[in-house]
Amino acid sequence: MTNNTGKQRNAPRFLRGLLGLALALGGLTLAGCGGGGGGSSSGGLRVQSISPSTGPFIGGIAVTIQGASFLNPGGEPNVVTIGGQPCTDVVTVDASTITCVTPAGTPGVQATVRVTTTRGSAQLFNGFRYFEAIPPRSDLNGDGIADLIVASPLDDTAGIDAGAVFVFFGSSESAGLVDRTAAAADLRILGQNAGDGFGTSICAGDVDGDGQDDLVIGANLVDNASAPDAGAVYVFHGPFVTGSTIPALANNAKLLGETAVSGDRFGTMVELGDVDGDGVLDICAAAPQHDRANPVLDPTALDTGCVYVFEGGASLASRSAAQADRKLDGERRNDRLGNAIAFGDLDGDGLSEMAVGCAQSDPSTPVYLQNAGCVYVVHCGGTLTTGSIEGQAPFVLTGEAAEDRFGSTVAIGDVDGDGLRDLLVGAPSNDYYEFDGGRVYVFHGGAGFASRIGQLADTKLSGMATHNSFGQTLRATDLDGDGITDLLIGAPHADYLNDGNGRAYLFYGGPTLVDSVAVQADAMFNGENSQDDQLGTALSVVDINGDHIADLVMTAARNSFGAGRVYLFLSPATGQHMASSADILFNGAQAQGLFGSAVAEGE
C-alpha cells in the first residue's frame, strides 16, 4: 500500500524468498573497501553510496544506490536489504545503479546497506540512518517514558462535577500496556469542590525549571468569594509516584481568575510556551468570557476574552489572574479570545511567535463576517506587553465565511518539510463542501509570512458529508520520523454507522501534501457504532511504551453514556481503522464523567 507521500509498507512475497537467497549467498562476500561509510565487496561487485542516506524509521522512501557490477548474467533480480530487512520495488537500472524503497527500521539506528546478486554480495556499512522521532513528552514520574494524562471534568469523586485527572504511567513492559479503567489509574488528582470542572484543560511540562515535568490543570468553573465561575489553574510539581491520590488543595501554585465580575471562566484553555525567551516554559491561560471595557469601541464590551501569561521558574507562586505578568485582551464583545494557543517560529527569524485563536471574532476586512473567526500572531519576547492583542499582532489570519469558527484550533509545525514552521488553523463550522463540514488550513511560514484570509491558505484540508466538524480538534507532530510534521485531525460530530460517533484522520506531511478532502487522509479512524460517542473529542501523541515511535491517542468522551473512552494505537498507521481495534483501551468509571474530554500533550 502506498499513501500520498509515496510510503510503501509491505514487501512482496517473492522478495522475501530472495532475501533467503541473499542470506545463503552471504558466504561469498569478500573483505574489501567500499564507498561512503566503508564496506565489503565480492569480486567487482561494489556498493559505493545511497541517496538519500537518511529516512523515516517506518520506511517507504525511494532511494538510489550507486556501485558497480549490479547486472546479473541471466537478468535475475537483485536483493537489497537495509539493516537486514528487504527493500521493495527493487529496480536494477544499469550496472552501477539500483533504485528501491526502504523498509521499516529501528529509530536512530545506522543500518548497513547490502546488495546481493547471483554472483555474491557487497555492503555499505552504516550507510543509511533512520530518523529518530521524538514525540512530545509528558513524563510525570521521571522514568524517561511518556505518560498518558486524561481529564474527566464532571467526575463526582470529590463532589458532583468536581472533576478529576487520571494518569496512566508509560511502561516498556507489556504487562503495563493493557486495557484499564480510570479506577485503575496510577495517579489521580481530584477537584476541590462540587461544580469546579477540574480538568477542563490540561498540559504537562517543566514550568519551574527543575528539569522535571509538571502538571498544569484548568478548572474553569471554580468560584471565589465574590465571583462565581471565576475559574482557576492549578500547578502540581513532578515527579509523581504510583498509587497516589492528590487533592486539588495540595497544589504547588493556584492561579485564580479575576474577581471583579463573575463568569470569566479562567482556565478554559491552558498552554505552555516560552513567552519571555528565558528558556523556561511559561503558563498561558485563557478566560474567554472575561469582560473588557473599551471606551473607543464598546464601553460595555462583554466576553471579549483575555489571555494571561505567568512566567515560569522557581518563583512561580499562587496569585490572582489580575497579577499576571502579561494580559492580552480581546478587542470586541463576544470575541471570546483564547480558545486555542500554539507556539513556534513562523517568520523564520529564530524567535518564537504565539498564535492565539479567536473563533467568534467578526472580521471586518475585507468584509464584515460574523463569527468567521481569526487567529492573532504575536512576537514573543520583551516587546510583548499587557494590552490589546490586536494592537500587538503583526499578523492576523481570518476565516473565509461567516460562522466558520476559524481559529477554534491552532497548531504550529513544519508541514511541508522546508525547514520552516507553518501555521495550521481549524475552522470546524466551515461549509465549503458540506454544512459544518469543517476545514483545516495550512499557512506556510518563513520571511514571507503575512496576514491573509483563509481562502488564500497554501493548503486546505476539507470535511464533507458524514465527515463534518472536521478540524474541531487538531494535533501536529512528527509521527513517522521523517523530520516533517504530520497532522492528526478530529471530527467528533462525523457520522460512521451512527450519528455523531465521530472520526479522526491522519495526514502525513511533506511537499506532496496538497488540497484534499477527509476521505483522502492517509489513515482514518472511525468511532464505535454508538450514537454521539464523538470520537475525536481530544487528540494527542505519546510514546507510552518508550520505543521512540509515536503512539496515537484519540478519545470519545461521550462513549458509554458519557463515561468516556480513550483509544491508543501503538504506532502510526495507514488505511481504515475502527476505534475498537485500538491496541489499548482506557475506560471512564462514571456515567457522565466525560473521561477523555481533554488529554495532555507535553511540551
C-alpha positions in Angstrom: 0.0 0.0 0.0 1.3 3.5 -0.9 0.0 6.7 0.7 0.1 10.2 -0.6 3.7 10.6 0.4 4.8 7.6 -1.5 5.5 5.5 1.6 5.2 1.8 0.9 4.6 -0.6 3.8 4.9 -4.3 2.9 7.4 -6.3 0.9 6.1 -8.6 -1.9 6.3 -12.3 -1.1 8.8 -13.0 -3.9 11.3 -10.6 -2.3 11.0 -12.4 1.0 12.2 -15.5 -0.8 15.0 -13.6 -2.5 16.1 -12.5 1.0 16.7 -16.1 1.8 18.9 -16.3 -1.3 20.8 -13.2 -0.1 21.5 -14.8 3.2 22.6 -18.0 1.5 25.0 -16.2 -0.7 26.4 -14.2 2.2 29.3 -16.5 2.5 30.6 -15.4 -0.9 31.3 -11.9 0.4 35.0 -11.0 0.5 36.6 -8.3 2.6 37.3 -5.1 0.7 36.7 -1.4 0.8 33.5 0.4 -0.3 32.4 3.9 -0.8 30.5 6.1 1.7 30.6 4.5 5.1 33.0 1.8 4.0 32.0 -1.7 3.3 32.8 -5.0 1.6 32.7 -6.3 -1.9 32.7 -9.5 -3.9 34.8 -9.5 -7.0 33.8 -6.5 -9.0 30.5 -6.0 -7.1 30.6 -2.9 -5.0 28.2 -0.6 -3.1 29.6 2.9 -3.0 26.7 5.2 -1.9 23.0 5.5 -1.2 21.0 8.7 -1.7 19.3 9.9 0.4 21.3 8.4 3.2 18.7 9.2 5.9 15.0 8.5 6.1 12.0 7.7 8.3 12.0 4.7 10.5 8.7 3.5 9.1 10.4 3.2 5.7 8.7 3.8 2.4 11.1 6.3 0.7 12.7 5.9 -2.7 16.5 5.7 -2.6 19.2 5.3 -5.3 22.2 3.0 -4.7 25.4 3.6 -6.7 28.1 1.0 -7.2 29.5 -1.5 -9.7 28.6 -4.9 -11.3 25.0 -4.9 -10.4 23.8 -6.7 -13.5 23.2 -10.5 -13.4 24.2 -12.6 -16.4 20.7 -14.1 -16.7 18.8 -10.9 -15.8 17.8 -12.2 -12.4 16.6 -9.6 -9.9 18.8 -8.4 -7.1 18.0 -8.3 -3.4 18.7 -5.2 -1.4 18.5 -5.1 2.4 18.9 -2.2 4.8 19.6 -3.3 8.4 18.8 -6.9 7.3 15.3 -6.1 6.1 14.4 -6.3 2.4 13.7 -3.3 0.3 10.8 -3.2 -2.0 10.4 -2.1 -5.6 14.0 -3.0 -6.4 15.0 -2.0 -10.0 18.4 -2.6 -11.4 18.7 0.4 -13.7 22.1 -0.5 -15.0 25.4 -2.0 -13.9 26.0 0.9 -11.5 22.6 2.0 -10.3 19.8 0.4 -8.3 16.6 2.1 -7.1 14.4 0.7 -4.4 12.1 1.6 -1.5 13.4 1.5 2.1 12.0 -1.0 4.7 11.0 -0.1 8.2 13.9 0.1 10.7 14.8 1.0 14.2 14.6 4.7 15.1 18.0 6.4 15.3 20.0 3.3 14.0 22.8 3.4 11.4 22.0 0.5 9.2 24.1 -1.4 6.7 23.0 -1.4 3.0 23.6 -4.8 1.3 23.2 -5.7 -2.4 23.0 -9.4 -3.3 23.4 -10.6 -6.9 23.6 -14.2 -8.3 27.4 -13.8 -8.0 27.8 -12.6 -4.4 27.0 -9.6 -2.3 28.5 -6.3 -1.2 27.6 -3.9 1.5 28.0 -0.3 2.7 28.5 -0.4 6.5 26.2 2.0 8.4 25.3 3.6 5.1 21.7 4.5 6.0 20.5 6.3 9.1 16.9 6.1 10.3 15.4 9.2 11.8 14.5 9.1 15.4 11.1 10.5 16.2 10.9 12.4 19.4 7.2 12.5 20.4 6.0 15.3 22.8 6.9 14.5 26.4 4.6 14.1 29.4 6.9 12.1 31.8 5.4 12.8 35.2 7.2 10.0 37.2 10.7 10.7 35.8 11.3 7.2 34.4 12.1 8.5 30.9 8.8 7.2 29.3 5.9 9.4 28.5 2.7 9.0 30.5 -1.0 9.3 29.4 -2.9 12.1 31.2 -6.7 12.2 30.8 -9.2 14.6 32.2 -12.7 13.8 33.5 -14.1 17.3 34.3 -17.5 16.0 35.5 -16.1 13.2 37.7 -18.0 13.1 41.0 -15.4 11.5 43.3 -14.8 14.8 45.2 -18.3 16.1 44.7 -20.8 16.4 42.0 -19.0 17.6 38.8 -15.9 18.4 40.9 -13.8 16.8 38.2 -10.6 14.7 38.2 -7.5 14.0 36.2 -6.2 10.5 35.8 -2.6 9.5 34.9 -1.5 6.2 33.4 2.3 5.8 33.6 4.0 4.6 30.5 6.0 1.3 30.5 8.4 -0.6 28.3 6.9 -3.9 29.8 3.9 -5.4 28.1 2.3 -6.1 31.4 1.9 -2.4 31.9 0.3 -1.9 28.5 -3.2 -3.4 28.9 -6.7 -2.2 28.9 -7.6 -0.3 32.1 -10.4 1.8 33.7 -10.0 5.2 35.3 -10.3 3.4 38.6 -7.1 1.6 37.9 -5.1 4.7 37.0 -1.6 5.0 38.5 -2.3 8.5 39.8 -5.5 10.6 40.5 -5.7 14.3 41.0 -9.2 15.4 42.4 -11.0 18.6 42.1 -11.6 20.7 45.2 -15.4 21.4 45.3 -18.6 20.3 43.6 -19.1 22.0 40.2 -15.5 23.1 39.7 -15.0 21.3 36.4 -11.4 20.4 37.4 -9.7 19.1 34.2 -11.4 21.5 31.7 -7.9 21.8 30.2 -4.6 20.1 31.0 -1.0 20.2 29.9 2.4 18.9 31.1 5.9 20.5 31.0 8.6 21.8 33.2 7.3 25.2 34.4 9.6 25.6 37.5 12.8 24.9 35.6 14.0 21.9 37.7 14.2 19.6 34.7 11.1 17.5 35.7 7.7 17.7 34.0 4.9 19.3 36.0 1.2 19.1 35.6 -1.0 22.2 34.9 -4.8 21.8 35.2 -7.5 24.2 34.4 -10.8 24.3 36.3 -12.9 27.0 34.7 -15.9 26.8 37.0 -14.1 27.4 40.3 -15.9 30.0 42.4 -14.1 32.6 44.5 -15.7 34.7 47.3 -17.0 37.4 45.1 -17.2 35.9 41.6 -18.9 32.6 40.8 -17.3 30.7 37.9 -14.2 32.9 38.0 -12.1 29.8 37.2 -8.7 28.7 38.3 -5.5 27.0 37.1 -3.6 24.5 39.4 0.1 23.7 39.2 1.5 20.4 40.6 5.2 19.8 40.5 6.6 16.5 39.4 7.8 13.8 39.9 4.8 11.9 41.0 4.6 8.4 42.4 2.4 5.4 41.6 -0.7 4.9 43.7 -1.1 8.5 44.8 -4.4 10.4 45.1 -3.7 14.1 45.2 -6.4 16.6 46.2 -6.5 20.0 44.4 -5.7 21.6 47.7 -2.2 20.0 47.6 -1.2 22.2 44.6 2.1 23.9 44.4 0.6 27.0 42.9 -3.0 28.2 42.3 -3.8 30.9 39.8 -7.3 32.3 40.4 -9.4 34.1 37.9 -10.2 37.8 38.3 -12.8 38.7 40.9 -14.3 41.9 39.5 -17.0 40.2 37.5 -18.4 36.6 37.7 -18.2 34.1 34.9 -14.8 34.8 33.4 -14.1 31.0 33.2 -10.4 31.5 33.6 -8.6 28.2 32.8 -10.8 27.1 29.9 -7.6 26.8 27.9 -4.1 26.4 29.2 -0.9 26.1 27.2 2.8 26.2 27.9 5.4 28.1 25.9 8.5 30.3 26.4 6.8 33.7 26.1 9.6 35.8 27.6 12.5 34.0 25.9 14.4 32.9 29.1 14.4 29.2 28.2 11.7 28.3 30.8 8.2 27.4 29.9 5.5 29.9 30.9 1.8 29.3 31.6 -0.7 30.9 29.3 -4.3 30.6 30.5 -7.4 32.0 28.8 -10.6 33.4 30.2 -12.8 33.6 27.1 -15.7 35.2 29.0 -13.6 38.0 30.6 -15.1 41.4 30.0 -13.0 44.4 28.8 -14.3 47.9 28.8 -13.1 49.6 25.6 -14.1 53.3 25.7 -13.4 53.6 22.0 -15.2 50.6 20.5 -17.6 49.5 23.2 -17.8 50.8 26.8 -19.6 47.7 28.0 -17.8 45.0 26.0 -18.8 41.6 27.3 -17.0 38.4 26.8 -14.1 39.9 24.9 -11.8 37.3 26.4 -8.3 37.6 27.8 -5.1 35.5 27.7 -2.9 35.7 30.8 0.8 34.9 30.9 2.5 33.7 34.1 6.3 33.5 33.8 7.7 30.1 34.7 10.6 29.4 37.0 11.4 28.7 40.7 9.5 31.8 41.8 6.2 30.7 40.2 3.6 31.0 43.0 -0.1 31.4 43.7 -1.7 34.6 42.7 -4.7 36.2 41.0 -5.0 36.5 37.3 -5.1 40.2 37.8 -1.4 39.9 38.9 -0.3 38.0 35.7 3.0 39.1 34.2 1.1 40.0 30.9 -2.5 40.3 29.9 -3.6 40.2 26.3 -7.2 41.4 25.9 -9.7 40.6 23.2 -11.0 43.6 21.2 -14.7 43.3 20.8 -17.7 41.9 22.6 -18.3 38.2 22.2 -14.9 37.6 20.6 -14.0 35.2 23.4 -10.3 35.3 22.8 -8.2 32.4 23.7 -9.9 29.2 22.6 -6.6 27.9 21.2 -2.9 28.7 21.7 0.2 27.5 20.0 3.9 28.4 19.9 6.6 28.3 17.2 8.8 30.4 14.9 6.6 31.3 12.0 8.5 34.1 10.3 11.9 32.3 10.3 13.8 34.9 12.4 14.8 32.4 15.0 12.4 33.8 17.7 9.1 32.2 18.7 5.7 33.5 18.0 2.4 32.8 19.8 -0.7 32.1 17.8 -4.0 32.7 19.6 -7.4 31.6 18.3 -10.4 33.8 18.5 -13.1 31.7 16.8 -16.0 34.0 17.5 -14.3 37.1 16.1 -16.2 39.1 13.5 -13.5 40.2 11.0 -14.4 43.4 9.1 -11.7 43.1 6.4 -12.2 42.6 3.5 -15.9 42.5 4.6 -17.8 42.0 7.9 -18.2 38.3 8.6 -20.0 37.4 11.8 -18.2 34.6 13.8 -15.9 33.9 10.9 -13.1 33.8 13.4 -9.5 34.9 13.3 -6.0 34.0 14.7 -3.7 36.6 16.1 0.1 36.0 15.8 2.3 38.0 18.2 6.0 38.0 18.7 7.2 36.5 22.0 10.0 38.2 24.0 10.5 41.5 25.7 8.3 43.5 23.3 5.1 41.7 24.2 3.3 43.7 26.9 -0.1 44.0 28.6 -2.7 45.4 26.4 -4.9 44.7 23.3 -3.8 41.7 21.4 -4.9 43.3 18.2 -2.6 46.2 18.7 0.4 43.9 19.2 -0.3 41.3 16.5 1.8 41.9 13.3 -0.1 39.1 11.6 -3.9 38.3 11.7 -5.3 35.4 9.8 -9.1 35.4 9.2 -11.9 33.0 8.3 -13.3 32.9 4.8 -17.0 32.9 5.6 -19.4 33.9 8.3 -19.9 31.3 11.2 -16.8 29.3 10.2 -15.3 29.5 13.7 -11.8 29.8 12.1 -9.3 29.6 15.0 -11.2 27.0 17.0 -7.9 25.1 16.9 -4.3 26.1 16.1 -1.0 24.3 15.8 2.5 25.0 14.5 4.9 22.7 12.8 6.9 22.2 9.6 4.2 20.5 7.4 5.8 21.0 4.0 9.4 19.9 5.0 11.2 23.1 4.0 12.7 23.5 7.5 10.4 26.4 8.4 7.4 26.2 10.8 3.9 26.6 9.4 0.6 27.6 11.0 -2.3 25.3 11.0 -5.8 26.5 11.8 -9.1 24.6 12.2 -12.5 26.0 11.2 -14.9 23.2 12.2 -18.0 25.1 11.0 -16.8 25.9 7.5 -19.4 25.0 4.8 -17.3 24.7 1.7 -18.3 21.0 0.9 -21.0 20.4 3.5 -22.9 22.4 6.1 -20.5 22.5 9.1 -18.2 20.1 7.2 -15.2 21.9 8.6 -11.8 22.8 7.2 -8.1 22.9 8.3 -5.8 25.5 6.7 -2.0 25.4 6.3 -0.2 28.7 6.1 3.5 28.3 5.2 6.0 30.0 7.4 9.1 32.0 6.5 10.2 35.5 5.8 7.1 36.0 3.6 4.6 35.0 6.3 1.8 37.6 6.3 -1.8 38.4 7.2 -4.3 36.8 4.9 -7.8 35.3 4.7 -8.5 31.5 4.9 -9.1 31.0 1.2 -5.6 32.2 0.4 -4.0 29.4 2.6 -1.3 27.4 1.0 -3.1 24.1 1.6 -6.7 23.4 2.6 -8.0 20.1 4.0 -11.8 19.8 4.0 -14.5 17.9 5.7 -17.5 16.7 3.8 -20.8 14.8 4.2 -20.6 12.4 7.1 -17.2 13.9 7.9 -18.5 17.1 9.4 -16.9 19.1 12.3 -13.5 18.4 10.6 -10.9 20.4 12.4 -12.6 20.7 15.8 -9.5 19.1 17.3 -6.0 19.2 15.8 -2.6 18.0 16.7 0.6 18.5 14.8 3.8 16.5 15.4 6.2 14.2 13.5 4.7 10.8 13.7 6.8 8.7 11.3 10.3 10.1 12.0 10.9 11.8 8.6 11.5 15.2 10.3 8.3 16.6 8.9 5.2 17.5 10.9 2.1 15.3 10.4 -1.5 16.2 11.1 -4.0 14.4 13.4 -7.4 15.9 12.9 -10.6 15.2 14.8 -14.2 15.4 13.6 -16.2 14.4 16.7 -19.6 15.0 15.1 -18.9 13.0 12.0 -21.1 10.0 11.2 -20.0 6.4 10.6 -22.6 3.7 11.1 -24.3 6.0 13.5 -25.0 9.7 14.1 -22.2 11.6 15.8 -20.0 8.7 16.6 -17.0 10.7 15.3 -13.9 10.2 13.2 -10.2 11.1 13.3 -7.8 11.5 10.4 -4.1 11.2 9.9 -2.4 13.2 7.1 1.3 12.7 6.6 3.2 16.0 6.0 5.6 16.6 3.1 6.0 18.6 -0.1 3.3 16.4 -1.7 0.6 17.4 0.8 -1.9 19.3 -1.3 -5.6 20.4 -1.0 -7.5 17.3 0.0 -10.8 16.1 1.5 -11.3 14.0 4.5 -11.5 10.7 2.7 -8.1 11.2 1.1 -6.4 11.0 4.5 -3.5 8.5 4.9 -5.4 6.9 7.8 -8.9 7.2 9.0 -10.2 6.1 12.4 -14.0 5.5 12.8 -15.9 5.7 16.1 -17.7 2.8 17.5 -21.3 2.1 16.4 -22.9 4.1 19.1 -24.7 7.4 18.7 -23.0 10.5 19.8 -19.8 8.8 21.0 -17.8 11.7 19.5 -14.5 10.0 18.6 -12.0 12.8 18.2 -13.2 14.8 21.2 -9.5 15.1 22.1 -6.3 14.0 20.3 -2.7 13.6 21.5 0.5 11.8 20.8 2.6 10.0 23.4 5.4 7.4 23.3 3.8 5.3 26.1 6.0 2.2 25.6 9.3 4.0 25.2 10.1 2.6 21.8 10.8 6.0 20.2 7.7 5.6 18.0 4.8 8.0 18.4 1.6 6.4 19.6 -1.7 7.9 18.6 -4.3 8.9 21.3 -7.9 9.7 20.5 -10.9 10.0 22.8 -14.7 9.6 22.7 -15.8 11.5 25.8 -19.5 10.5 25.4 -18.9 6.8 24.9 -21.0 4.5 27.1 -23.5 7.1 28.4 -20.8 9.8 28.9 -18.4 7.6 30.9 -15.9 8.2 28.1 -13.2 6.1 26.5 -9.6 6.7 25.3 -8.1 4.7 22.4 -4.4 4.3 22.0 -2.8 3.0 18.8 0.8 1.9 19.3 2.3 3.1 16.0 1.4 5.3 13.0 -0.9 3.6 10.5 -2.5 3.9 7.1 -5.8 2.8 5.9 -9.2 2.5 7.7 -9.4 1.5 11.3 -12.2 1.1 13.8 -11.6 2.7 17.2 -12.5 -0.5 18.9 -9.4 -2.1 17.3 -7.0 0.1 19.3 -4.1 -1.6 21.0 -5.1 -0.3 24.4 -8.4 1.0 25.7 -8.9 3.2 28.8 -12.4 3.4 30.1 -14.1 6.0 32.2 -15.6 4.8 35.5 -18.6 7.1 35.9 -21.5 7.8 33.7 -21.5 11.4 32.5 -18.0 11.9 33.9 -16.8 12.7 30.3 -13.5 10.9 30.7 -11.4 11.9 27.7 -12.7 15.5 27.4 -9.0 16.5 27.4 -5.7 14.7 27.0 -2.4 16.4 27.8 0.4 16.7 25.3 3.7 17.5 26.9 5.9 20.4 25.9 
